[in-house]
Amino acid sequence: EALKALWVAAFPDIALEGCISEQWKEMGWQGPNPSTDF
């Protein structure tokens, strides 16, 4: 849920396609699953 909140804060007008999505790369994460960067 925290990652979803981060997405909404950064991109309020763009819906997140899913918890695992290529969209995360636009935010700077290394891959489509941001939890693997921790």
Secondary structure, DSSP 8 states (H G I E B T S, - for coil): -HHHHHHHHH-TTS----SS-TTHHHHT-SSS-GGGG-
